[in-house]
Amino acid sequence: MTATRQQFFKPTKVSAATKAAETDSAAKTIVAQEAAARDKKTEKLRAMRIAQEAAQPAPLPTPKKRK
């Protein structure tokens, strides 16, 4: 089997609209993944904060100073 030009190079050019659509799709996928990771991290940190606040006793009110 011999190597031909068609095996290595695409004979047709990709339109600008197709390239833009691929780029847009890739960008939206990345943004969605980052948003999902951020939401997951936020929920984890919120749960940790609530657990930590529940473990701490309520602060005692400080007596007011008299003059």
N, C-alpha and C positions, 0 to 999 in steps of 0.2 A: 504494500500500500504506500503510495507516494503522498507526500505532503502537498496540499494544494493551497492556493491563496484563499479560497472560500472557507477552509477549515480554520484559518487564523484570523481573518478579517471579516467583519460583517459587510455584506455587499450593499445593504441599505443603511441610510442614515436615520438616526432616531430623531424624531421631531422635538422641538423645544417644549411643546406642551406635554409630551410624554415624560421628558426629563423633569419638568417642573412637577408633574403629578407624582412621580417616584420620590422626588426630594420632599415634597409636601407630606406624602404618606409616611416616609421615614421619620421626618421631624415630628409629626403627630404621634407616632408610635413611641418615640423617645420621651416626649413630653408626658404622655399618658403613663409610661412606666415610672418616670420620676415622681409624678403626682401620686401614684399608688404607693410607692416606697415612702414618700413623705407622710402620707396619711397613716400608713402602718406604723411608722416611727412615732408619730404624734399620739396615736392611740396607746402605744406601748408606754410612752413617757407619762401620759395622763393617768394610766392605770397604776404606774409606779408611784406617782405623786399622791394619788388618792390613798394608796395603801400606806405610804409613809405618814401622811397626815392622820390616818386612822390609828396608827401605832403610837403616835405622840399624844401625851395627855394634854388636855386643854390648858392653856396658860392661865395662871392665877391672875386676877385683876390686881393691879398695883394700887396700894392705898394712896390717896391724894395727900399731898403735903399741906400742913397747916402753917399759916404764917403767924 
